[in-house]
Amino acid sequence: MYSLQIVHISSQNECLVPFGVGMISDPMSLRRGGRKLPMEDVCYYQWPLHGIDQFGVFGICDGHGGVQAAQSASKILPEMLATILSDSVKRERVLSQHDASDVLKDAFSRTEDSMNNYYEVITLISIDYACPSGCTATVLLVWAGDGEKLYAQCANVGDSACLIYLGGKQLKMTEDHKLTSYSERLRIEGTGEPLKDGETRLCGICKFLHYSHYVLETGLGDMAKRRYISSNCPLVSGLNLARMLGDKFLKQQDSRFSSEPYISQPVHINQTSVAFALLASDGFWDVVSVKKAVQLVAQMREEPEPEKENLAEKIANVLLNEAKTQRTKDNTSIIFLDFESISRRISCKVDDS
């Protein structure tokens, strides 16, 4: 049986999260005729960031070619954000300008470098454990301003999407980096190597072939090549995503791949705002529209007052069940933030289940 890859990360055993948090994942193993489906999603949050009391992070990473990259990114990204924000000048700039664009961009760049360095080291130690893999990464950074104001800003690579509902408006906080996305095709065209008509995947099976070539070039020899071929590393026949973290060898083979994140505009949320945030992997968005998701949240919020205890958790469960009802065929992870539950105390202890 596959365990759920849900990671709660915190620097304290118990802390005060100033709003409701609901988080849930399901591998959806039975959605493909009973065939076991490996769980490659990792969702996580950390409030507060280590040593940075005013800031917290909520994120989803959806792996491909294995869960290793998603697990790595979910641990490294919060560490990088905390490191950057520990610089008082950078932190005060975010607090005064209400904009963390530079911090988010830097955190993604450092995370990519760290993941690449890790796989280079592992490759030299033992080729059997060096399965190259990558992941989407969607990060919502939330911080407290003066008084009881909150600010939220999102960065992403891939197709795990985030929306914020604020005062009756749906704010798209992410950009879709599938090759079918018009904006992504325009970006790729700007590299000088535009996609061909009907081309929806990059790199074919070169992930496997290039990796074998790479180990030969590093002097590990034919035995290393044979060991890789007989290993458990999955063979990935191209990707329908153009932006991700990891996949070092794919990016060496095709320069159209990128780890440059899309960064949203910051959003201001005050105590009187009717607001929530919803982050989910593509297993959810493939079968549930934004309109339907907002309707389900609204219905849950209309429940009688006694039913509103642990409301964020209940809403996350309802959204997951909707994805099941619509027969999603992919791992599904959801994080729901209820900004109407200001100053609610929530346990955020470490919990790997």
C-alpha positions in Angstrom: 0.0 0.0 0.0 1.3 3.5 -0.9 1.5 5.9 2.0 0.3 9.5 1.5 3.2 11.9 0.9 2.0 14.7 3.2 4.7 16.7 5.0 4.0 19.1 7.9 7.1 21.0 8.6 7.5 23.4 11.6 10.3 24.7 13.8 8.0 24.2 16.8 5.9 21.4 18.1 2.9 23.7 18.4 2.5 27.2 16.9 -0.1 29.8 16.1 -1.2 29.9 12.4 -3.5 32.9 12.1 -6.0 31.2 9.7 -7.5 27.8 9.1 -5.4 25.2 7.2 -6.7 22.0 5.6 -4.3 19.7 3.8 -5.0 16.3 2.2 -3.5 13.9 -0.5 -4.6 10.7 -2.2 -2.6 8.6 -4.7 -6.0 7.7 -6.4 -4.6 4.2 -6.9 -8.0 2.7 -7.9 -8.7 5.3 -10.6 -6.8 3.2 -13.2 -8.6 0.0 -13.2 -7.2 -1.1 -9.8 -3.6 -0.7 -10.9 -1.4 0.7 -8.2 -0.4 4.3 -8.9 2.8 5.5 -7.1 2.4 8.6 -5.0 4.6 11.3 -6.4 2.9 14.4 -4.8 4.3 16.1 -1.7 2.4 18.8 0.0 3.7 20.7 3.0 3.6 23.9 5.1 5.7 25.6 7.6 4.5 28.3 9.9 6.5 30.1 10.9 9.5 29.8 8.7 12.5 28.8 10.9 13.6 31.9 12.8 11.2 34.2 10.8 8.1 34.7 12.9 6.1 36.8 10.4 6.4 34.5 7.4 5.0 31.1 6.5 5.0 28.9 3.4 2.5 26.5 1.9 3.5 24.3 -1.1 2.8 21.4 -3.4 5.4 19.5 -5.5 4.3 17.0 -8.1 7.1 14.6 -9.1 7.7 12.8 -12.3 10.1 10.0 -12.8 9.7 9.3 -9.1 9.0 11.2 -5.9 12.6 12.0 -5.0 12.7 15.5 -6.6 9.4 16.4 -5.0 10.6 15.3 -1.6 13.9 17.3 -2.0 12.2 20.4 -3.2 9.6 20.4 -0.4 12.4 20.4 2.2 14.9 22.8 0.4 12.5 25.5 -0.6 11.4 26.4 2.9 15.0 26.3 4.0 16.1 28.7 1.2 13.2 31.1 2.0 14.2 31.2 5.6 17.8 31.7 4.8 17.1 34.6 2.4 14.6 36.3 4.8 17.1 36.0 7.7 18.8 38.9 6.0 17.2 41.9 7.8 17.6 44.2 4.8 15.8 41.8 2.4 13.2 41.0 5.0 12.5 44.7 5.7 12.2 45.4 2.0 9.5 42.8 1.7 7.6 44.2 4.7 7.9 47.8 3.5 7.2 47.2 -0.2 4.6 44.3 0.4 6.3 42.4 -2.4 8.5 39.2 -2.1 9.1 38.7 -5.9 12.9 38.9 -5.5 12.9 36.5 -2.5 10.8 33.9 -4.3 12.9 34.1 -7.5 16.1 33.7 -5.5 14.7 30.8 -3.5 13.7 28.9 -6.6 17.2 29.5 -8.1 19.0 28.3 -5.0 16.7 25.2 -4.7 17.4 24.3 -8.4 21.2 24.6 -7.8 21.0 22.6 -4.6 19.1 19.8 -6.3 21.5 19.7 -9.2 24.5 19.5 -6.9 22.9 16.7 -5.0 22.3 14.5 -8.1 25.8 15.1 -9.3 27.2 13.9 -5.9 24.9 10.9 -5.9 25.8 10.0 -9.4 29.5 9.8 -8.5 28.8 7.8 -5.4 26.5 5.2 -6.9 24.8 5.2 -10.2 22.1 2.8 -8.8 20.7 5.5 -6.6 21.0 8.4 -9.1 17.6 8.2 -10.8 17.2 11.7 -12.3 13.8 13.2 -11.7 12.0 16.5 -11.5 8.9 18.1 -10.1 6.4 20.9 -10.3 6.7 23.4 -7.5 4.0 25.8 -6.3 4.8 27.9 -3.3 2.5 30.4 -1.5 4.4 32.7 0.8 2.2 34.4 3.4 3.3 37.1 5.8 1.9 39.3 8.5 2.1 43.1 8.0 1.1 45.9 10.4 -1.9 45.2 12.6 -3.7 42.1 11.5 -3.0 42.5 7.8 -1.8 39.5 5.8 -0.1 39.4 2.4 0.2 36.4 0.1 2.3 35.9 -3.0 2.8 32.8 -5.2 5.6 31.4 -7.3 5.4 28.3 -9.5 6.9 26.1 -12.1 4.7 23.4 -13.7 1.0 22.9 -13.5 0.1 22.7 -9.8 -2.2 25.7 -9.6 -3.2 28.2 -6.9 -6.1 30.6 -6.7 -7.1 33.1 -4.1 -10.7 34.1 -3.7 -10.9 37.7 -2.3 -14.0 39.9 -2.0 -15.9 38.0 -4.7 -13.1 37.8 -7.2 -11.1 34.8 -8.2 -7.4 35.7 -8.5 -5.2 33.3 -10.5 -1.9 33.1 -8.7 -0.1 30.7 -11.0 0.7 30.1 -14.6 0.3 26.8 -16.5 3.6 25.6 -17.9 2.3 22.7 -20.0 3.3 22.8 -23.7 -0.3 23.3 -24.6 -0.3 26.7 -22.8 -0.2 29.6 -25.2 2.0 31.7 -22.9 4.5 28.9 -22.5 4.6 28.3 -26.3 5.4 32.0 -26.7 8.2 31.8 -24.2 9.7 28.8 -26.0 9.4 30.6 -29.3 11.5 33.3 -27.8 14.4 30.9 -27.3 14.8 30.5 -31.0 13.6 26.9 -31.0 9.8 27.1 -31.4 7.6 24.1 -31.0 6.4 22.3 -34.1 2.7 22.1 -34.9 1.2 19.4 -32.7 4.3 19.0 -30.6 3.1 18.5 -27.0 6.2 16.8 -25.4 9.8 17.8 -25.2 12.9 15.5 -25.5 11.2 12.2 -26.4 13.1 9.4 -24.5 16.3 11.4 -24.3 16.2 11.4 -20.5 17.3 7.8 -20.5 19.6 8.0 -23.4 21.3 11.2 -22.4 21.8 9.9 -18.8 23.6 6.8 -20.1 25.8 9.0 -22.3 26.5 11.2 -19.3 27.8 8.5 -17.1 30.1 7.3 -19.9 31.5 10.8 -20.3 32.2 11.1 -16.5 34.4 8.0 -16.8 32.1 5.5 -15.0 32.3 3.2 -18.0 30.3 0.5 -19.7 29.6 -1.3 -16.4 27.9 1.9 -15.1 25.8 2.1 -18.2 24.7 -1.5 -17.8 24.0 -0.9 -14.1 21.8 2.0 -15.0 19.9 0.1 -17.6 19.1 -2.7 -15.1 18.2 -0.3 -12.3 14.7 0.7 -11.1 14.9 4.2 -12.5 11.8 4.9 -14.6 12.0 5.5 -18.4 10.3 8.8 -19.1 9.2 9.3 -22.8 9.3 13.1 -22.8 7.5 15.7 -20.7 4.4 17.8 -21.4 5.9 20.4 -19.0 8.5 23.0 -20.0 9.2 24.3 -16.5 10.1 22.3 -13.4 12.7 21.9 -10.7 15.3 19.1 -11.1 15.6 17.1 -14.3 19.2 18.2 -14.7 20.0 15.9 -17.6 16.9 16.8 -19.5 17.8 20.5 -19.3 21.3 19.7 -20.5 19.8 18.0 -23.5 17.1 20.6 -24.4 17.6 24.3 -23.5 13.9 25.0 -23.8 13.3 23.5 -20.4 13.4 26.1 -17.6 13.3 26.4 -13.8 12.4 30.1 -13.9 9.2 30.6 -11.8 6.2 32.6 -12.6 5.6 35.0 -9.8 2.2 36.5 -9.0 1.4 39.9 -7.8 1.1 40.2 -4.0 -2.4 40.0 -2.5 -3.5 42.0 0.5 -5.9 40.3 2.9 -7.3 42.1 5.9 -9.4 40.8 8.8 -12.7 41.7 7.2 -11.9 40.1 3.8 -14.0 37.2 2.6 -11.0 35.2 1.4 -9.5 31.8 0.9 -6.6 30.2 -1.0 -6.7 26.9 -2.8 -3.5 25.1 -3.9 -3.9 21.7 -5.7 -1.9 19.4 -8.0 -3.1 18.7 -11.5 -5.0 15.6 -10.4 -7.5 18.0 -9.0 -7.6 20.7 -11.6 -7.8 18.1 -14.5 -11.4 17.2 -13.4 -12.7 20.1 -11.2 -13.1 23.6 -12.6 -12.3 26.8 -10.7 -16.0 27.6 -10.8 -17.0 24.3 -9.3 -14.3 24.5 -6.6 -15.5 28.0 -5.5 -19.1 26.7 -5.4 -18.2 23.8 -3.1 -16.3 26.1 -0.8 -19.3 28.5 -0.6 -21.7 25.7 0.2 -19.5 24.5 3.0 -19.2 28.0 4.5 -23.0 28.2 4.6 -23.2 25.3 7.0 -24.6 26.1 10.5 -22.1 27.5 13.0 -21.5 24.2 15.0 -20.4 22.6 11.7 -17.6 25.2 11.2 -15.2 23.6 13.6 -12.2 22.4 11.6 -13.8 24.0 8.6 -10.7 24.2 6.5 -10.0 20.5 7.0 -13.6 19.6 6.0 -13.4 21.8 2.9 -10.2 20.1 1.8 -11.9 16.7 2.2 -14.9 17.8 0.2 -12.7 19.0 -2.6 -10.8 15.8 -2.6 -14.0 13.8 -2.7 -15.2 15.8 -5.7 -12.0 14.8 -7.6 -12.8 11.2 -6.7 -16.4 11.6 -7.9 -15.1 13.0 -11.2 -12.8 10.0 -11.5 -9.4 11.7 -11.6 -6.7 9.5 -12.8 -3.7 11.2 -11.1 -2.3 11.8 -7.7 -4.3 14.6 -6.0 -3.1 17.0 -3.3 -5.0 19.9 -1.9 -4.1 22.7 0.5 -7.0 25.0 1.6 -6.4 28.2 3.6 -9.4 29.8 5.3 -8.5 33.4 5.8 -11.8 34.0 7.6 -10.5 31.9 10.5 -8.1 34.6 11.6 -6.2 34.0 14.9 -7.2 30.3 15.0 -4.7 28.1 16.9 -3.7 25.1 14.9 -1.2 22.4 15.7 1.5 22.2 13.1 3.7 19.5 14.5 6.0 17.4 12.3 3.9 14.5 10.8 5.0 12.2 8.0 2.2 9.8 7.2 
